[in-house]
Amino acid sequence: MATKKTLGEIKQSVEDHLGERVTLKTNKGRKKVKVKEGVLLETYPAVFVVRIDEGLESERKISYSYSDILTETVEVTLIDTEVRICAS
């Protein structure tokens, strides 16, 4: 079971890498997985925001909760160092 300490550690790990490029691997269920690249933009008490560059001068912002990382619905990997931000 998740504890506040676990979610707090995940939040701190995300905050430590603000501004860095990441790869997001999102599990959409029924063997559907989406992979996107973006930049960790902001953190809030319950969510963090990633700016996704879609090319052709188009960008969008997507927010994820820290519990998405904890439940492995979203996998966040730093592009430059290939370090994975995870609950363990």
Backbone as numpy.savetxt, mean C-alpha at the origin, in Angstrom:
# Nx Ny Nz CAx CAy CAz Cx Cy Cz
-5.34 -12.77 15.72 -6.18 -11.59 15.72 -5.29 -10.34 15.72
-5.72 -9.34 15.00 -4.95 -8.10 14.89 -5.04 -7.30 16.18
-3.93 -6.71 16.53 -3.91 -5.83 17.69 -3.58 -4.42 17.22
-3.81 -3.44 18.08 -3.47 -2.07 17.72 -1.97 -1.93 17.47
-1.19 -2.69 18.20 0.26 -2.63 18.01 0.63 -3.10 16.60
0.00 -4.14 16.13 0.29 -4.64 14.79 -0.09 -3.60 13.75
-1.28 -3.05 13.83 -1.71 -2.03 12.87 -0.85 -0.78 13.01
-0.44 -0.46 14.22 0.44 0.68 14.45 1.80 0.49 13.79
2.32 -0.73 13.86 3.60 -1.03 13.22 3.49 -0.92 11.71
2.38 -1.38 11.15 2.17 -1.28 9.70 2.09 0.19 9.30
1.34 0.97 10.06 1.22 2.41 9.77 2.58 3.09 9.82
3.37 2.77 10.82 4.70 3.37 10.96 5.59 2.99 9.78
5.50 1.74 9.35 6.29 1.28 8.21 5.91 2.03 6.94
4.61 2.27 6.74 4.16 3.03 5.57 4.66 4.47 5.68
4.54 5.07 6.87 5.00 6.45 7.07 6.50 6.60 6.81
7.26 5.58 7.15 8.72 5.62 6.95 9.10 5.68 5.48
8.18 5.28 4.60 8.50 5.20 3.17 7.66 6.17 2.33
7.13 7.23 2.94 6.36 8.23 2.20 7.22 8.82 1.09
6.62 9.04 -0.06 7.33 9.63 -1.19 8.06 8.62 -2.05
8.10 7.37 -1.65 8.82 6.35 -2.42 7.87 5.65 -3.39
8.45 5.15 -4.48 7.66 4.41 -5.49 7.42 2.99 -5.00
6.19 2.52 -5.22 5.80 1.20 -4.77 5.04 0.46 -5.86
5.03 -0.85 -5.73 4.18 -1.70 -6.55 3.07 -2.22 -5.65
1.83 -2.07 -6.10 0.67 -2.55 -5.35 0.11 -3.77 -6.06
-0.04 -4.84 -5.34 -0.64 -6.05 -5.88 -1.93 -6.26 -5.10
-3.07 -6.05 -5.76 -4.37 -6.08 -5.10 -5.12 -7.35 -5.45
-5.57 -8.07 -4.45 -6.34 -9.29 -4.64 -7.82 -8.91 -4.72
-8.43 -9.09 -5.89 -9.83 -8.75 -6.10 -10.75 -9.96 -5.97
-10.22 -11.10 -5.58 -11.04 -12.30 -5.41 -11.20 -13.07 -6.72
-11.58 -14.34 -6.59 -11.79 -15.23 -7.74 -10.63 -15.18 -8.73
-9.43 -15.26 -8.18 -8.19 -15.29 -8.97 -7.96 -14.03 -9.79
-8.55 -12.91 -9.37 -8.33 -11.63 -10.05 -7.32 -10.83 -9.24
-6.21 -10.52 -9.85 -5.15 -9.75 -9.18 -4.79 -8.58 -10.08
-4.76 -7.38 -9.50 -4.36 -6.18 -10.24 -3.03 -5.70 -9.70
-2.13 -5.34 -10.60 -0.81 -4.82 -10.21 -0.69 -3.40 -10.74
-0.34 -2.47 -9.84 -0.19 -1.06 -10.22 1.07 -0.51 -9.58
1.59 0.56 -10.17 2.73 1.25 -9.59 2.32 2.67 -9.25
2.88 3.16 -8.15 2.55 4.51 -7.73 3.52 5.01 -6.68
3.14 6.11 -6.02 3.95 6.75 -5.00 3.13 6.85 -3.73
3.73 6.45 -2.59 3.07 6.63 -1.30 2.96 8.12 -1.04
1.74 8.62 -0.93 1.53 10.06 -0.88 1.27 10.59 0.52
0.29 10.03 1.23 -0.11 10.54 2.54 -0.56 9.40 3.43
-0.49 9.64 4.74 -1.04 8.69 5.70 -2.04 9.41 6.59
-3.05 8.69 6.99 -4.07 9.17 7.91 -4.23 8.12 9.00
-5.00 8.39 10.03 -5.12 7.41 11.13 -5.58 6.01 10.69
-6.45 5.92 9.69 -6.96 4.60 9.30 -6.60 4.17 7.89
-6.14 5.11 7.05 -5.85 4.79 5.65 -4.56 5.46 5.19
-4.05 4.99 4.06 -2.94 5.66 3.39 -3.31 5.84 1.93
-2.73 6.86 1.29 -3.09 7.23 -0.07 -1.89 7.00 -0.99
-2.18 6.42 -2.16 -1.16 6.17 -3.17 -1.58 6.88 -4.45
-0.64 7.63 -5.06 -0.90 8.27 -6.35 -0.47 7.32 -7.45
-1.41 6.95 -8.29 -1.17 6.02 -9.39 -1.00 6.82 -10.68
0.13 6.66 -11.36 0.35 7.29 -12.65 -0.12 6.35 -13.73
-1.08 6.82 -14.54 -1.63 5.96 -15.58 -1.16 6.34 -16.98
-0.18 7.21 -17.08 0.34 7.62 -18.37 -0.54 8.69 -19.02
-0.02 9.27 -20.08 -0.74 10.32 -20.82 -1.25 11.43 -19.92
-0.38 11.86 -19.00 -0.70 12.94 -18.09 -1.94 12.67 -17.25
-2.20 11.43 -16.97 -3.36 11.04 -16.17 -2.87 10.40 -14.87
-3.46 10.81 -13.78 -3.12 10.22 -12.49 -4.37 10.16 -11.64
-4.36 9.26 -10.66 -5.46 9.19 -9.71 -4.93 8.76 -8.36
-5.72 9.01 -7.35 -5.32 8.66 -5.99 -6.25 7.56 -5.49
-5.63 6.57 -4.85 -6.38 5.45 -4.30 -5.99 5.32 -2.84
-6.99 5.09 -1.99 -6.69 4.91 -0.57 -6.90 3.45 -0.18
-6.07 2.99 0.73 -6.15 1.63 1.26 -6.06 1.73 2.78
-6.67 0.78 3.46 -6.56 0.76 4.91 -5.36 -0.10 5.31
-4.87 0.14 6.52 -3.74 -0.65 7.01 -4.16 -2.10 7.22
-5.44 -2.31 7.48 -5.92 -3.69 7.65 -5.90 -4.44 6.32
-5.92 -3.73 5.18 -5.76 -4.40 3.88 -4.39 -5.07 3.78
-3.37 -4.42 4.33 -2.03 -5.02 4.35 -2.01 -6.19 5.33
-2.65 -6.00 6.49 -2.68 -7.04 7.51 -3.35 -8.31 7.00
-4.46 -8.16 6.28 -5.20 -9.32 5.78 -4.68 -9.81 4.43
-3.62 -9.15 3.93 -2.98 -9.50 2.67 -3.89 -9.33 1.46
-4.85 -8.41 1.56 -5.67 -8.04 0.41 -4.85 -7.18 -0.53
-3.91 -6.40 0.04 -3.00 -5.55 -0.73 -1.58 -5.89 -0.32
-0.72 -6.05 -1.31 0.69 -6.29 -1.07 1.44 -5.06 -1.56
2.20 -4.42 -0.68 2.95 -3.21 -1.03 4.44 -3.55 -1.04
5.08 -3.31 -2.18 6.51 -3.59 -2.32 7.21 -2.33 -2.83
8.29 -1.95 -2.17 9.08 -0.80 -2.60 9.81 -1.17 -3.89
9.75 -0.32 -4.89 10.34 -0.63 -6.19 11.86 -0.63 -6.15
12.46 0.38 -5.54 13.92 0.50 -5.56 14.63 -0.60 -4.78
14.10 -0.95 -3.62 14.78 -1.92 -2.77 14.12 -3.28 -2.76
12.95 -3.40 -3.37 12.17 -4.63 -3.42 11.85 -5.15 -2.02
11.70 -4.23 -1.05 11.29 -4.59 0.31 9.78 -4.58 0.36
9.22 -5.58 0.98 7.77 -5.70 1.08 7.30 -5.17 2.42
6.29 -4.32 2.42 5.68 -3.83 3.66 4.58 -4.83 4.01
4.72 -5.49 5.15 3.75 -6.50 5.52 3.55 -6.52 7.04
2.61 -7.35 7.48 2.24 -7.41 8.89 3.25 -8.17 9.72
4.02 -9.06 9.13 4.95 -9.86 9.94 6.31 -9.23 10.08
